[in-house]
Amino acid sequence: MLRTLKPRLATVSRAGQLAPTPSEQRMAGRQLQARRLRLWQANPYCACCGQLVSLDGRSAVGFEVDHVVRLDQGGPDTDQNCQVLCAWRDERGRKQGCHAAKTAEERRPGGPANR
């Protein structure tokens, strides 16, 4: 007859103990799609270069919703902290546009996120 051992470690719940991570704060699904529509309707131009962007992907230039102050830098996940930045993929499938450039700058050593 097999005996079951009692667990030696208690299960730890994160709920209520630690601040949520940026990925846990980030909006997703229908809420995100509704935000994309609201932001695009308010201003369908890239906040960086001023290029007109497409909501439905029919144009070559689409957009990404970008947080002005990054979530991991304490920025809120609100419409007021979001902007439209142009984004598309080149012939090799690499991300291009102002959103890709801003993200690369933020990740660069000595960039805004690393100061």
C-alpha positions in Angstrom: 0.0 0.0 0.0 1.3 3.4 -1.0 1.4 6.3 1.5 1.0 9.9 0.5 3.5 12.3 2.1 2.2 15.5 3.5 3.5 18.6 1.7 6.5 20.1 3.3 6.1 23.6 1.9 3.0 25.8 2.2 1.7 27.2 -1.1 2.4 30.9 -1.2 -0.2 33.2 -2.8 1.0 36.5 -4.4 -2.4 38.1 -4.0 -2.1 41.1 -1.8 1.6 40.7 -1.0 3.4 42.2 -3.9 2.7 45.1 -6.3 1.5 43.8 -9.7 4.1 43.5 -12.4 3.8 45.6 -15.5 2.4 42.6 -17.5 -0.2 42.1 -14.8 -1.2 45.8 -15.0 -1.4 45.8 -18.8 -4.8 45.8 -20.4 -5.6 43.1 -22.9 -8.5 41.6 -25.0 -11.6 43.6 -25.7 -10.6 46.4 -23.3 -7.4 46.9 -25.3 -9.3 46.9 -28.6 -11.7 49.5 -27.3 -8.8 51.6 -26.2 -7.1 51.3 -29.6 -10.4 52.5 -31.2 -10.8 55.4 -28.8 -7.2 56.6 -29.2 -7.3 56.3 -33.0 -10.7 58.1 -33.3 -9.3 60.9 -31.1 -6.2 61.3 -33.3 -5.3 58.9 -36.2 -1.8 60.3 -36.6 1.5 59.0 -35.1 2.3 61.1 -32.1 6.0 61.1 -33.1 6.2 61.6 -36.9 2.6 62.7 -37.7 2.0 60.0 -40.3 -1.7 59.0 -40.8 -2.1 55.4 -39.5 -4.6 52.7 -40.3 -6.9 51.1 -37.7 -8.0 48.1 -39.7 -4.7 47.1 -41.3 -5.8 48.0 -44.9 -3.0 50.5 -45.1 0.7 49.5 -45.0 1.2 51.6 -41.9 -0.6 50.5 -38.8 -0.1 51.5 -35.2 0.7 50.4 -31.7 -0.7 51.8 -28.5 2.4 53.1 -26.6 2.6 54.1 -22.9 4.2 57.6 -22.7 5.5 56.7 -19.2 6.3 53.0 -19.2 4.4 50.8 -16.8 7.6 49.5 -15.3 8.6 53.1 -14.6 5.4 53.7 -12.7 3.2 55.0 -15.5 -0.5 54.2 -15.2 -2.3 52.0 -17.7 -4.8 54.8 -18.7 -5.8 56.4 -21.9 -4.2 59.6 -20.8 -0.8 57.8 -20.6 -1.2 56.3 -24.0 -0.4 57.5 -27.5 -0.6 56.2 -31.1 2.8 55.4 -32.7 3.2 54.1 -36.2 4.2 50.5 -36.7 4.7 48.1 -39.6 6.8 45.1 -40.7 9.5 45.3 -43.3 10.0 42.7 -46.1 11.9 40.5 -43.6 9.1 40.7 -41.0 11.0 43.0 -38.6 9.1 45.7 -36.7 9.7 49.2 -38.0 8.3 52.6 -37.3 8.2 55.0 -34.4 7.0 52.4 -31.9 10.0 50.1 -32.7 12.4 53.1 -32.5 11.0 54.2 -29.1 11.2 50.7 -27.7 14.8 50.3 -28.9 15.8 53.6 -27.4 14.2 52.7 -24.1 16.0 49.3 -24.0 19.4 50.8 -25.0 21.9 51.0 -22.1 21.8 54.6 -20.8 18.4 55.0 -22.5 15.4 56.6 -20.7 14.4 53.4 -18.9 18.0 52.8 -17.7 18.8 56.1 -16.1 
